[in-house]
Amino acid sequence: MPGQLLLIAMILLQLLWLAAIWWTGAASTPKKLLILWVYTLGVGLSAGWPGADAPAAIGRFLGQLSSLNQSLALLILTILPLASGAIYAYYQRLWPFDEENNFKATQMVAEGSLAAFFNNYAQIPWLGMQHPPLIPVVGGLLMRIFGKNLVVIRLMSVAMCAATVAITYLLGGLIYDQATGWWAALLLLSFPLILRQGSAAMLDMPVTFFFSLALLMTAHLPQSTSPDQLAVAIGLVIGIGALAKYTMLLIYAVLLPLFMMSEVYHPFSPLLPVIVLIPPGMLAIWLLYSARIGVLSKQINQLIIYSGNKSGNPDIQITAEQRTLKFKLTKGWRMRLRLETLFSRLPSALGVYNLPLIVLGLSRRVITPPQDSELLIILWIGALFILLILALPDHRYFMPIFPAIALLMAHELQSMPALANQVVVLALLYGGGALYLFVDWSRQNQLFIHTPYPISFKTKTHPNESSF
């Protein structure tokens, strides 16, 4: 696709996305859509216009920064998400259910003893039903120091978001080159869900951080002077990530074929048992304890239900998750969620304006077999996508793949260096527009999902309101 056509496609897709939101009645604040339609058209014409001064100047500036030394580049790429994430953490509405219940669980740690928290773990809504304890415990300890406020634990996610952006830059430098890493980090920030989740007190940003960190350490293995020690560190990171969210263990779908298929990593396959066995050993301590306090059977029951098997006991959860469970016990819910994710949620999470570049990058990998050094990226995207779309087809679960998608996009940009600045500037500006829409977002309608009874989101919209 010629470069100018890529810019035109980005503009048209964003305009069509806003029109589709209006047509389906999905937005809780439809008056924002007209503002964004004008903004999208104006930004698109200026950023895509060869003589436009402001976007061109921003693009040139970003292009010059790509040649900075690694320390300065890392500093800039850390400050950007820290600053924007902190602002968004203050203004973003409370996410119903997940963030609301995570905050309540974290408050229990902040206000009581850890012993009381774990003794009542099975009765804690959302957490006791399906998640390990690491993030609420760490968040609760932070709230004891800095105050019992939602923003405190949201800032923990902001820090992990900034670290993930920095990791994406470093991975780009290892697998491709420094310029690719720079553009990949900026493109990652153009994905609306990254900053939305990166400033929310939920589990998706932490697992994305641990996932990316473990793969960065894996990418360092071929040049490490102490690969055995690094293998132990990789195993520890995976284990900590699994204590944050069980889906961290999906990283094995990337690592196992990587060590078997890659000529670069195959010599290190004797270290694979170390990497593979440490996380289950760490997780076993928690699982044995959770079995003793009655949590494990409850979480296994929930896993059975999520797998689509109705033999799980639906009466085991009776609180805030009741709406979700009733939906998941209706016929065909998994296929409807899969369709909703593929055609609505995931494109919005990545930014529909980014889809042309994503398609170009993926198409090139199909036409041209990837080099051995790029196999990590291909497995990262391919293996995880297949597993998630089959088993856990909700858009937030795909977040650990986002850094790899950004890297693939940035590598594709290297084939059109004259337009790289404009493409990245346009993506960032459109990402900002999407964040403006999503800051108080409450979906009113969906394309494929119809819950068994009406959904009412009556949660507070601001994290500093008195009840929080």
N, C-alpha and C positions, 0 to 999 in steps of 0.2 A: 504493500500500500504506500503510494507516494506520501511524503511528509505532510503536505497541505491537506490531503484527504483525511489523514489521521486527526488533525486538528478539527476539521469540519465534523467528522464522526463524533468526536468528543463533545462538541457543542450541541449537535442534534440529539445525541443520546441523553444528555442532561436535561434538555428542554422536554423531550418525550417522557422522561422519568417524572418530572414535575407535573406534566399534563396527566399522566397515568394516576398519580396520587390524587389529583383533583377529581378525575373522572370516577375513580373507585370510592371516593369519600373516605380515604384512609387517614387523612390528617385531622388532628384535633384542633388545629389552628389554621384553617384554610386560607385566611387572609394573608398569611405569610407567603403563600404560593405565588401570588401576583408579584410581590416584592422580589422573590427569588427568580421568577421568570425574567423580569427586567434585568436583574443583576446578572443572571446567567448569559443572557444575550449580549449585554454590554461588556462584560468581562471577556466573553468569547471573541467578540469582534475586535476588542482592543488587544488581547493577548495573541490572537491569530493574525493580526494585521501587521505586515512587515514594517511599516513606518511608525507604529505606535511606540511612543517614547517610554512611558512608565513601565509597562510589562517587559519591554525589551531591556531596559536598564536593570530591572530585577533579575531577569534571566542571565544577563552578562555577569552580574554580581555573583549569582549562584554558581555560574560556570567558573569564575575565577577562584571561588572558595574551594572548588573541587580539587585544586592543586595544592592546597595547604598541607603542611606537615600533619602527621597523624594526631598529635596531641591537640593542636588547635582545632582541627576538624571535629575531634571527639568532644571538645569543650562546647563548640557551637551546637553540635547535634544533641548534646545533653541539655543545654540551656533551653533550646526551642521547645521540646516536649515538656520540660519542667515548668516553664512559664505558662504556656498555653494550657497544659493539663491542670495546673493549679487554679487558673481562672475558671476553666470549665467545671472543675470539681466543686467550686463554690456555687455556680449557677445551675448546673444540671439538675433536673428533677429526679426524685427518688425512683429507682427502678423497682416496680412492684415485685413482690414475692422474693426473688433471689437476694437483691440488695437489702430489702427491708428486713428479711429474716436473718441475713448475715449480720446486719447491724444489731439486731436484737440479741443474737447469740454472742456477739462481741461484747455487748453491754454486760452480759452475765459474767464474763471473765473480768471485766473492768470493775464491776461492783461487788463481786463475791470472791470466794476462794476457788482455785483450780480444782480442788477436790470436789467441791459442791458442783462445779460445772460438769466434770466427768461423771459424777454419780447420777446426774440428771440428763446425761447426753441423749439417751434413747427417747426422751420426751421433748427434746428441743425441736421445734418445727423446722423443716427443710434440712437442717444440719444433721440431726440424728438419723434422718431417713436415708441419706444418700452420700454424705461427704465426710472426709477425714477432718481432723481438728486443727491443723497447723495454722491456717490463716486467721480464724477467729481468735485463737490463743495469742498469736503475735499481735494482732490488732488490739485485743483487749489489754495486753500489757502496755502497748503504746498509749492507749487511752488513759491508763492509770497515770501516765507521766504528763501527757499534753492536754487532757480533758476529754470528757465524754461527749464528743461531737462527731458527727458523721464525716465531716471534712478531714478529720485526723486520719481515719482509716482509708479514706479516698486518696489521701496524699501518699499512702503506702503503695497504692496501685500506680500513681503518677510516677513515683521513683522507679518502679519496675518497667513502666512504659518507656521512660527515658533510657533505661539500661538496655531494653530490647532494641531501641533505635540504634544505640551505639554498637550493639552486637551485630546488627544487620550490616552496618558500615564495615566492621572488622571482617565479617564473613565475606563480604564482597571483595575486600582487598586480598584475602587468602585464596579465594576460588577464581576470581577474575583479575581485577586491578583496583587501585584506589578510587579512580573516577567512577567506576561502576558501583563500588560500595557507597560513595557519596550520594549518587542519584538514587540508589536503592533505599537509603535511609530517608531521604526526602519523600520518595514515593510512598513509603510505608506510612508516613505522616499524612499523606493525602487520602488514606483509607478512613472513612468516617468512623468505623467501628473501633479503630485503634485508639483514638482519643476519647471516644465515648466510654469504652470499657477501661481505658487507661486512666480515667478519672472517676471510676465507679468502684464501690467497695464490694467487688464480686471476685470470683475465682478464675475467670478466664484470662485476665492479664497476668496473674502470677504463673499459671501453667504455661502461658506463651513465653514468659521470661525464662523459666527453668528449661523449657523445651529448646529454646534458641541457644541458651548458654551451654547445655549439654552437647549440642551439635557443633557449636563453635569450638569447644574443647576437643571434640572428635576430629574436627578439621585440622587441629594443631598436632594430632598424633604423629603424622609422617615426619614432621620436623622437630619433634620433641627429643630432648636429650635424656629424659626420664619417662619413657612411655608407660612403664608399669605404674609409676606414681600417678601419672595423668589418668590412666584407666581407673584407678581407685577413685580419683576425684570425680570422674564422669559418673561412676556408679553412685557416689554420694549425692551428686546433684540430681540425678534421676530419682533417687530415693526420697530426697527432700521434696521434689516436685510431686511425687506420688502422694506424699502426706498432705500436700496442698489440694490436689485433685487427682482422683484415680486415673483419669484419662491420660495422665503423664506416661503411663506404661505403654501407650500406643507408639512410643518412640522406638520400641523394639521392631516395629514394622519397617522402620527406616534403617536401623543399625544392622540387623541380622543380614538382610540382602546386601547391604553396602560392603560388609566385611567379606562376604562370599563372592561378590561380583566384581569388585574393584581391584585392579592390580596395585593401586596405591595403598589400599587398606588391608588387602589380603595377608601381607606379611605380619600384621598385628593381630591376626585372628586368634592366636593363643591367649591374648588378653581379653577376648570376648567373654569367657566365663566370669571373669572378675566384674566386668561391666554389667553383665546380665544377672548375676547372683546377689550383688550387694543390695539393690533396691528391694527385692522380695524379702531379704533378711531384715531390712529396716522396717518395711511395711508389716512384717509378721509380728513384730512387737505390738504394734497398734491393733492388728487384727485379733491377736490372742486376748488382748485386754478388752477389745470391743465385744468379743464373744462372751467374756465373763460378765459384762454389764448389760448384756442383752441387745446390743446395737447391731452386731453382725447379722443376725437372722433377719432383722428389720431391713437392713440395707440389701441383703441378698433377695429378699422378697420384692423390694423396689426394682432391683435389676431384672428380675423375672418379668415384672409388669412392663418395664421399659423395652424389654426384648420382644414385646408383643404377645406374651403368653398370659392369658387371663386367669391362669391357675394361681397367680399370686393373690394374697388376701387383701382386697381393696379396703377393708375396714381398718387396716393397720395405720392408715393416716387419715386424720379427721380434721386437720386444721387448714392452714393457708394453701396447702398443695392440693386440696380437694378438687379444685377446678381443673388443674392440670391432669390429675389422675383420671377424672371422669372423661376428659377428652381422649386420654390414651387408652381407655377401655372401649371406645367406640370403634365400629368397624372401619377399617381402612385408614386409621389415623396416621400410620407411618408413611403411607404413600402420599397422603395429603400434605403432611409436614415436609416430605422430600420435595414435592412440587413447589410448595411455598418457599422453601429455602433456595431452590435452584432458580426460580423465576422471579422472586421478589426480594427475600431477605438478604441472600448472599450478594447479589448485584448491588443492593443498597449499601451493604456493609463494606464492600470494596470500592464503591463509587462507580456508577454505570459509565462515567466518562473515562474510567480506566480500562474498561472491557476491550476496546480495540487493541490496545498495546498488550494486554494479557493474551488475547487470542493470537496476535502476531508472534509473541514469544513462544507460546505453546505449539503453534503450527510449525515454527522453525525447528523445534526439537523433534517433531514427528518426521519432518522431511529430512533433516540432517541429524544423524545419530549423535548424542551428546558425547563430549570428550570424557575421559575417565575422571578428571578433576571435577566435572559438572554433575557426576552421577549422584552425589549427595543431594543436590537441589532437586533433581528429577524424582528421586525416591521420596524425598521429603514431601513433595507435592502429590505425586501419584499414589503412593501407598496409603498415605493418610486420607486423601480424598476418597478413595475407594472404600476404605474401612468406615469412614464417618458417614458417607452418603448411604451406606447399607445399614449401619447399626445405630448411629446417633445423628440423624440428619437435621440438626438445628444449627442455625448460622453461627452462633457463638462458639460452638465446638470446633469450628474450622479456623479459629484465630491462630493457633500454633503454626498453620501453613502460611500465614500472611507474609512473614519475612522472606520466605522462599519465593513467593509470588513477586514480591517487590524486587528481589534480586534478578529474577528472570526478566522482568520488565526493564530494569536498568541495563541489563546486558543487551537486550533488543535495541535500546536507545543508542547504543554505540554504533549501530549501522546507519543512524541518521544524525550525526553529530551537529549538523547545522540547525536542527530543530529541537534538540534535546532540551535546551533552556526553555523554549516556549511551551513544550509539552509538560514539563515539570511545574512551571509557574501556573499554567492553566489548571493542572490537576490539584495543586495546593489551593488555588483560589476557589475552585468548585468544591473542594473538601471543606473549606471554611463556610461556604454557603450551606452545605448539607448539615454541618454542625449547628448552624443558626436554626435550621428547621428542627433538628433533633433535641435541642437543649430542653424543651418542654414537651417532647413527643409522647403521645399516647395513641397507639394505633386504634382507629375506630372500625376498621374493616380490613379483611384479608381476602386474598384471591381464592385460596383453596381450602382454608380452614374455617369451619363453622363449629363453635363449641356447643355442647349440649344445652347450655343456658346462658343468658347474657353475662358479659364480663363488666364489672364495675371497678374502676381504679379510683378509689377514694383515699389515696395516700397523700401525704404532704408533698408539695412540689419543691420545697426549699429545705436544704439540709440543716439550716440553722433555726427552724421553727421550734417552738418551745417543747413539743412532745419528743423531740429528738435531742 
